[in-house]
Amino acid sequence: MDQAVSDYLDRYGVLDATRAFLERPQHMFIGGEWIAAGKRDAHEVHEFSTGGVITHIPAGTVEDVDAAVKAARHQFENGEWSRLKPLEREILINRLADLMEANIDELAEIESIDVGKPRELAREIDVQGAIDTLRYFAGWATKITGRTAEPAALPGSHLALVLKEPVGVVGSIAPWNFPLQTMIWKLGATLATGCTTVIKPAELTSLSTLRFAELVQQAGIPDGVINVVTGTGSTVGQAIASHPGIDKVTFTGSTAVGKLVGTSAIQNMAHLTLELGGKSPVLVFEDVDIKQAAAAVAEGIFFNAGQVCDAGSRAYIHRSIYREFLAELADYAKGLKIGPGLAPESFICPMVGKKQFETVTSYIRKGIEEGAELICGGLPNQGESAFVEPTVFADCSNSMAVMREEIFGPVLATASFETEEEAIALANDSEYGLASAIYTRDIDRVFRVAPKLKAGSVKVNRDGQVDPALPFGGYKQSGVGKDLGPEQLDHFLETKTVWISLS
Ligand code: NAD
């Protein structure tokens, strides 16, 4: 660990357990074995606010993925896991959730340091959200059933059984913004249905998943059920997406990479879930409490420094309140504390790394060049920085890059509208369809507008909520399939019909 990072941990104080984890060598977890980098390459893991190196992680290889798939296959076909009763699986999954709960502060600190996010929010949202999700899916393990059916038109007497079977070995590829939570969003359904898995965390933020793997072993989950291979997307991710021994691929990340993953997976006819990018619209009507709605819209885009797939990143605001609303937004944004994740009260933390910082600032530059009016924030003025101020643009047209493209940073593009129809048309004028939000006190309007929005979720008078019981996923270029909710389970199950002739 670089001295700058060590000083950072000392300055704000972290648990001894967190420091001890960050200081020990990191290993992959394959078939219950801890695999060191050895002769493989190792990636540096950076803490971006200090610029220092936290640790190194092994750069997994195609052979590592193959070994992990074999271990997962063995457990799925013949191992102890395949013989467990659903209730025994439920107990094991809950034991794992208990261990996460027991280590929640450490997991939150690891997430805060690795991603660069507020420590408290990492605890409340990332880790607690992951624990809740795991418990929710533990409950499903005993409730997955098929059905009996009578053929509708077939002559003669028949009875049919429609069976639900676990799909097999699941390849799971996660992004860097909510590493633990996104991984668990996939793992809950994997374990509840009796599947096994090979997980690849994002190379920028693998640490919480590696700490989690230690808890997997401690919980007594049989070796090979959960395997973690760290490394790059082009090697480890691609090897998972294209591996013939993988029955289902579940991917969260950008639309461009999702298409590559889908193209590879379909060669093996692997089942596929793709949770992809977004450019989610927010519609603010004239009847809102302006102060309250502006705060909610601001939190919707500035939470996690805007590095959120379903962030409301383009807001259309009724013309009659447009300027007043912008003034409230700017006021709220200027009050958000900027600082490193471990510092108390920080809300806007560093971008995850240099590349993301450059992407976000290049979009701010583009917004200015394209003629959008800068209401607050803008380009960092001290040259090299890890932080981007919360930024709001006004009078954007739907043809501007800041309105069309996913920036994945604390940047809100806005425009005004006159009529409800115009607002809906502006909202739907996007290749993405992950989420949307409506702010109004008119319930009739909610029921008129929500069905017309082409998005996987419509949030009314708040933004950013997720819940394990409610499906999450996109329309259009934002993805295929759903995570969470009972709807997710079917993506991890095969359906088999057994015909019984009774005559
Ligand atoms: P990314 O697409 O660059 O990477 C995602 C994962 O894919 C990483 O683990 C990466 O290593 C891996 N990968 C990269 N190239 C690969 C390849 N050729 N084959 C297989 N795997 C490969 O995305 P990111 O930058 O990590 O995350 C940001 C993106 O994720 C944004 O677009 C965001 O909207 C999206 N996201 C979506 C959701 C959702 O639920 N819809 C949630 C979080 C993030």
Residues whose N, C-alpha, C, O or C-beta is under 5 A from the ligand:
A	BS01	NAD	I173 A174 P175 W176 K200 P201 A202 E203 G231 T232 G233 S234 G237 Q238 A241 T252 G253 S254 T255 V257 L260 V261 E275 L276 G277 G278 C309 S478
